[in-house]
Amino acid sequence: MPRVKRAVGAKKKRKKIFKLAKGYMWGRSKRYRTAKDAVKHALVHAYVDRRLKKRNARRLWNLQINAATRELGITYSRFIAGLKKNKIELDRKVLSQLAQSQPEIFKEIVAMAKK
């Protein structure tokens, strides 16, 4: 089996890890072994948090819609049920933005959902 000299490939691999670990504290940005471990954990957290970000955004929209509908005398669940019954297909992000920026239009949508 031929001998493999890893100079170029190994340096490239380490360089990539150190680039990702830039800004980490202490040896986590300077020592390959600890940097590699730190980057691995950071990438895992980044993956999870991209999903949590979406989840948290949807929770916030639901809260904002709930607050706006309760001011108009209807609960969130009845409002959503009314929208589905009347075949009004607006997503929660848009409803939340309408409730904040254009309350008169949101009031009309609530009136349609109450029917």
N, C-alpha and C positions, 0 to 999 in steps of 0.2 A: 504494500500500500504506500503510495507516495506521501512524502512529507508536505504538510500544509503550513505555510507561513502566513500568519493572520494580521500582519501589521496594518495594512490599509483598511481591511474590513473591521477589525477590532476598534481601531481609532475612530472610524466613522460611526460605529455603534455607540461608543462611549460619548462621542461628541453630541449625538442626538439626545441621549439621556441627560447630559449636562445642560443642554439648551432648554430642555423641558423643566429641569430643576433650578433654573436661574431664579434667584430671589428667595430661595428657601434658606432657612436659618442654619447656622453652624455648619457641621460637616455634611449636611444633607445636600448642599450645593457644590461641595468640593471633593467628596470621596465617592468613588463610583458605586461601591456596594450599598452605601446608605442612600445615595441619590436614586439608585435604581429602585430600591424599596419604596422610597417616598413618592416617586413618580407613579409607580404601580398603584399605590393606595390613592393618590390624587386622581388618577384616571378613573378608578372605580367610583369614587365619590362624585366626580363630574358626571358620569353616566347616570347615576342614581338621581342626582339633583336636577338634571335636565327633565326627568320625568316628574319629580316633585314640584318643579316650577309650574308645569302645566296644571297639576292637581291643585296647587295653591291658588292659581289664577281663577280656576273654575269655582273654587270655594268662595273667593272674594266676590265674583260676579253674582253668585247665588245670594250671598248676604246683602249685597247692594239692591238686588231686585226685591228681596224679601222686605227690606226696610221701606223701599218706595211703594210696594203694593200695600203694605200695612197702613201707610198713611192714607191710602185711597180706599181702605175698608175691605180688603180681601187678603187672604193668606197666600203665601207663595205657592203652596201645592195646588190650591184651587185655581190660581192664576195660570199655572202651567197646564193643568188639566183643561181649563177653558180654552187656552191657545190651541192645544191639540185637537179638541173637539171642533173648533171653528177652522181648523186647518191653516192656522197662521204659523208659518215656519220661519221664525226668527230665532237665531241662536242666543245663548245667554250673554255672550259678550256684547252683542248689539243691543240687547234689551237693557243691559247695565249702562251702556253709554247713553242710550236714549233717556233713561231715568235720571241721569246726572245732567246732561247737557240740554235736553229738550223735554222738559216735564209735561208740556201740553200735549205733545204727540204720544208720550207714554201713557198719559191719562186716557186718551182715545183708545189705545190698545187695551188698556185695562177694562174700559167700558165694553169693548167687543168681547173680551174674555168672560165678563160677568154674565153676558146673555146666555 
